[in-house]
Amino acid sequence: MLAFDDTDSPDGMCTTYLTTLVLEELSDLDLLGWPRLVRLNPNVPWKTRGNAAVCLPLGYGEGRGRLCGRLERGDIRWFKSGRPVDPVELLDRASAVVERHARFECLTTNPGVVSGIVRPSPATYWRAVREVVPLEDVESELATRGIHWRKFKGGRGVIGASAAMAWRPRDRTWEVIAYRSPDKVGTPRDIDPESVIEMDRETRRTFNNYDPENGHIAIAPGSPCPVLFGIRGDSPRELMSAKDMIRGERPHKWLMYMSNQGTEDHMVRRRVSELGPGDSAKVNGTVSSPPTTIPGGHVIVGLKDDVEIDAAFYEQSRGMRDAARALLPGDKVVAYGSVRSSPRSLNVEKLQVVSLSSHARKTANPECSACRKRMGSMGSGQGYRCKVCGARAPASAAVLEPVIRSVSLGWYEPPVSSRRHLHKPLRRLSRGNINKL
Ligand SMILES: [Zn+2]
């Protein structure tokens, strides 16, 4: 079993291109399971947007394989069973490929390559997706288990590679990635937007294809990397046909990955008092102060759990930001987000409005019960007095009207273009197609 990581690639896409090169060169080996594309903690300080690692369960397959890609070497299949390959030999061969392509523009990095018969402990994955893990911890775990590794430059990639190898999926999705012909890399991609919208409409279990709020085709990366497009979904069979629905430039090759994308594995339920910088957390809270809009169009809402925190809704989150702006004190919400240290805030990535408090607005002063005339105010909170007969009424006698709320109960999330790789889209929730344990 082989894994590698390249923490510095601009969007993680090139780690997957390297995957295809490794598979091309190690053409005598088979996949004993899906190739795995694993996203790690999106809040690490040296963060690259993608923070992706790849694990390839390589060996010698037995029986009939299932199609999972088409590369220059031909069809790629994965097998349910097979014989292992010598991990030291595998490490040497794969490292040679990484080294040879290290000058590739997307690989300006600290790659790490890991190879072993056994996997690191599941905790290695869970820590790397939720925390900042020191390289020494991972190296001692690998040494304990007899797993081999090689570092290039700083070798930070060993952390992600080990985490990818340690991943035992609880929930999982798939992504089919189509790559461009080498002579086209760097030129504008030719993808027919209409075909993406059609594919989005005609498939049931794909997600993050198209961003109607920004009119943006989300399956194609913005960077000049070899990826033509990537389609994510819950059904590998459906993805197989979804890729053929995209019109325009023909993919040079393609590969399907099993992934933790869209699983929300990075989120942990926490009390506000427990939150530390860089944490990703679900927080149950009550709105404690009315929303304020700050320059840039971002909205800040005071949220109280055991203690208070500012919940920040970025302008880019559009509809979710608008919902946040309509919250009022007393409303109960669940906020999913990442913790920023200064100013300390929870940057909200998904919101559930659980209950709305009732609010009333004063519409008029009370009438005098004797004179039937509107009474006059004696000052804020001081009650009322009739100017004709001098009768008094308490402040609570004012005529009130319930405030009509412009936010509804339910879920809110940012547009497709502003989501993180690990974000679990509502489309996955609503279609009830979350993979069970
Ligand atoms: Zn009166």
Boltz pocket constraint, residues with backbone or C-beta under 6 A from the ligand:
constraints:
  - pocket:
      binder: B
      contacts: [[A, 368], [A, 369], [A, 370], [A, 371], [A, 372], [A, 386], [A, 387], [A, 388], [A, 389], [A, 390], [A, 391]]
      max_distance: 6.0
